[in-house]
Amino acid sequence: MEEDFLKLREIIHKEKNFFLTTHLNPDLDGVSAIVAFCWYLRSLGKDFCACIERLPRNAKFLPGREFLTEEGNCPELKGEEVVLVFDANTPSRIPDKIFKATKKAKYFVVIDHHYLEEGKEVFPRQELSIIAPEVASTTLLLLKYFKTIGFEITPEVATNLMAGLYFDTGGFKFENANKCEVFKCAEELCLAGAKPSLIAREIFENIPFDEVIALKKVISRTKFVCKDVVTSYLTAEDFKELSSKNIEYLSNFLRSIEGVNVSALVKEVEPGFIAVSLRSRAPVEVLEFAQSWGGGGHKYASGFKVQSKSLEDFLLELENRLRSYYCAK
């Protein structure tokens, strides 16, 4: 990995213009990684544009959020810019408008901690790919890079890196936090100026009331496929009432039910278009199951998307496949 980090430093020092982005329905790890890297690029006097689909509700406290541009205002590239993709490793995970804006990019660099999705296309003119599924978050991967090259971590950078780490480990509750390295890095970020209590409050204690109503619906629709596998769902009508589409914590809530090893939250984002969030407790994994649907992610937190005319029919198919995959074992 150190060799890749040194190559990335070479690219950053050689090039002048950068375009930064992350995946669809951006979360705090991807957004925080972008903002932290913007602080780094600014310190070097580089020109950059950071473009995301939308700013997540829980990212509004990040120092440097003003660096971010939402997709409706993203400029088309002129051919001089290097595109830096954070927290995603395939074009299918990038918003269409943003990916189209990058068609003239000089080349792409990918920085991610998700498993490569089998059969998925890679970015055109992909110069460098730093992918480390064993690392807890993309922001932690960036911390490793900054330490390798000797970049001084400011309080602003530390706050962003800690926010991504805290979010992607579920406040250090998920299986990806089961390494001393995670807590040592968290200590380093605290010493550099990050304030964990502030970050925790902003991430997990500012839930809009419409999401509380959505949680009520998820609970009322929870169904046990078998003794340790549950499903629930939100309809397209439910989504119309939500002010934010970043509701992954509802998937984590289902997994937190006593005795549950696997949970699936089905989200009809719009009529005919369904996204599924899978969660599990170690040692039970959901990555392979997600990949069987064309998705991906992590061992214990994955997802996939499908098109289906009927939410009811899809729920039946999903339940049958969950039953065959997990309940029969």
N, C-alpha and C positions, 0 to 999 in steps of 0.2 A: 504493500500500500504506500510506503514511503516514496517509492519510485514514481507512482502515479501523482502523489502530492507535489513532488518536485517538478513534474511535467506540467501540472496545473499552474504552479507558480510561474513557470517559464511562459506559459500562454498568457497569463494575466499581465506580466511585465512587458511582453512583446506587443500585445494588441492594445488598441486605444478605445474601442467602442464595444459595449456589452448590452445584451438584452436578456433579462432574467425572468423566468416564469416557473410555474408549478402546475400541479394537476387540476383536473376538474373538481368543482366543489372543494376549494382549497381549505386545508386545515391548518392548525397552528404550527405544526412542525414545518410544513412547506413554506408558509408565509414568514415565519420567524427566521428560517434559513436564508430566505431572500433578503430580508431586511438586514440581518447580520452581515451578509456578504456585501450589501450596498455600503454599509459603513466602512468596510474594508476597501472597496473600490474607491470610495470618496477620499480615503486617506492617501491613496496613491495618485489622486488627481485624474482618475479615469472618467470617461463619459459613459453613462449607463441609463437604461430605461427598465423599470421593473413593472411587469404587466401581469395581473392576475384576473381571474374571472370575476370575483367580488371579494370585498374585505369581510372576513368572518366577524361575527359579533364579538367574539372573545379575543379578537386581535387589536381592538381599538386602543388598548393601553400601551402597545409596543412603542418604545422610543424609535423613531425613524419611520413610522407608518406613512408619513408624508412622502416617502420615496415611491410609494406604490401607486400605480395607475390601474383603474379597472378596465376591462376589455373593450368597452365601448369607446375609449379614448386612446387606445394603443396605436402608435404610428406603424406604418409598414416599413420594413427594413430596406436599406439602400444597398446592401451587399457588403458593407464594411463591418457589420456587427457580428460578434461571436455570441451565440445563444447559449446561456447557461440554464439547464433544466434541473430543478431541485425536487427531490421526493417523488420522482416518476422516471420510468425508463423506456417508455414506448409512446409514439405519437398518439395512439388511441386514448391515452390518459390526459391529453392536453386539449383545452377548449378549442373548438373548430376555428373560431375567429382569430384566436391567438396564433394557432399553428399556421393558418393561411397568411398571417402577417409576417411569418418568418421564412416564407418561401425563398427569399433572396439572401438568407443568412450566409455568412462566410463559411461557418461550420458550427457544429453542436458539441457541447460538453455536458455529460450527464453526471449528476452527483446524487446518489440515492441509497436507501437501505432496504428496499423491497427486493424480493426474489424476482428474477427475470421470468416473465410470463412466456411459457413455451409457445412457439408459433407466432408470437407477436412481432410485428415489424420494428426495426430500429430506426433511429433518426437518420435522415440523409446527411451525408458528409459528417458523420460522427467521429470527431477527432480523438476524444478521450471519454472513457466511461469508468467512473469510480463507483462501484456498487458493492456494498458491504452489508448483507442481511444480518450478520452477527452483531452489528452495532445497533443500539437501542433506538436511535433517532437520527434523522439527517442532520439535525443541529449538532449532535454529538460527533458525527463524522466531520463536520466543519470545525469543531473545537480541535479535533486531532490534526486537521490540516493547519489551522492557525498556530498550534504549538510546534508543529514540525518546521514551519517556515519562520518562527520567531516573531509572529505578529502579536503586538501587545493587546490584550483583551481589555477594552474599556468597559465602564459600567453599562453603556448602551448595548454593546455587543453581548456582554454577559447576560443581560436581561433577556435578550432575544434567544440566545442559546439555551438558557434555562427554561424559558417558556416552552420551546419546542420539546425539550427533554421531559419536562414535567407532564406535558400533554400526552406525548406518545407512550409514556410509561404509566399513564393513568394515575399520576401523583405517586409514582413508584410502587404501584400495586400490581402491575402486570408482570407476566413471566419474563419479559425482556429486561426487567430491572434486577434480575437475580444474578447480578455480577458486581463485585466490589468496585470495578472500574466505574460503573454508573455513579456510585455515591462519591467516589474520589473526585470525579469530574464535577459533580454537583458542588462539592466543597470548594473546588477551584473557582467555580463561577460565583459562589457566594463571596469568596475572598476578593473577587474582581468587581464586586458591586451589585450582583443580583440579589433581589429580596424575595425569597421563596413565599413568604406569607402573602405579599402583595400579588404575586403571580398566581398563587392558588386561589385567592379570592376572585381575581378577575376571570380566571378560567372557569371555575366551578360554582361560583356563588352569585352569578348575575344572570339567572335564567329568566327569560321573558315569560309572562303568564300564558301566552299562547302555546309555549312549549310544555308548560305544566299540563295544559288541557290535552296536548298530544300524548304525554306520558300516561295520563288517565286512560286514553283510548287504547294505548299499547297494552296496559295492564289488563283492561277488560277483555281484550281479544287474545290474550295469551293462551296457548293451547299446548298441552303435553303430547308430543308425537309418540313418545314412550317415556319411561320413568325419568330419564335424565336429558331429554332433548325437547326443547320448546321452540315454538314459533309465535310470531305476532305480526301485525301489519298495519300500515297506514295507507289510506286510499288517496287518489288524486284530489278528491274534495278536501281531505284533511290537509294536504300540502298547500292548497290554495290559502288556507287560513294561517299558515306559518310565516312569520316574518324572516326566518332564517332556514336554510336547508342543511345547516351543520348540526345534525342531531345524532351523531354517532354515539354519544353517551347513552342514548336510549338502548342501543344494542348491548352496551356494557351492563346496563341495569338488568336486562333479561338474564345475562350470564350470572349475575350476582345472586339469583334466587337459589336458596338452599337445595342442594341435590342436583342442580343443573350442570351438565358438563358441556353441552352444545346449545347455542341459541342462534336463531335466524330471524332477523327483523326484515320483513319485506316492505319495500317502500315504492308505491306506485307514484313515481315522481310526476308523471303526467299520463293521461290515458294511452295505454299501449306500451308504455316504457317503464320497466321495473328494475329497481336496484335492490340487491340483497346484501345485508351486512351479517357476517358470520363471526361468532365468538366462541371460544372454548376454554376449558381449564386444562392445564397440563396434567397428564401426558397426552390427552386427546387433542388431535390436531384438525384444523379445518382447511388448511391450504390446498391439499390434494382434492378435496371435495369442491372447493371454489374453482380450481383449475379444470375440473371435469365439466364445468359450465362455461369455460373460457375466461375465467377471472384469475385473481391472484392476490398477493398480499404477504402476510406473515403466517407462521405456523399456527398461532392462536388467535389471529385477527385477520380475516380475509373478506373478500366480497366479489360480486360479479353483477353483470347487467344483462338483461334479456328484453326482448320485445314479445309482448303477448297481448292478444285482443281481450283476454278475459283474466282478471285478477283471480277470480274464484278457481278457474281451471289451473292456473299456474300454482296456486297454493296447494291444490290437491297433488299436482305432479311433484312439487318440492317435498311435501310431506312423505310421499311414497319413496322418493329417493333418499331422504334422510333416514327413513325407517329401514330401508335396505342396507344403507351404508353404515349406520351406527347402531341401530337397535337390534340388528340380527347378530352382531358380534358378541 
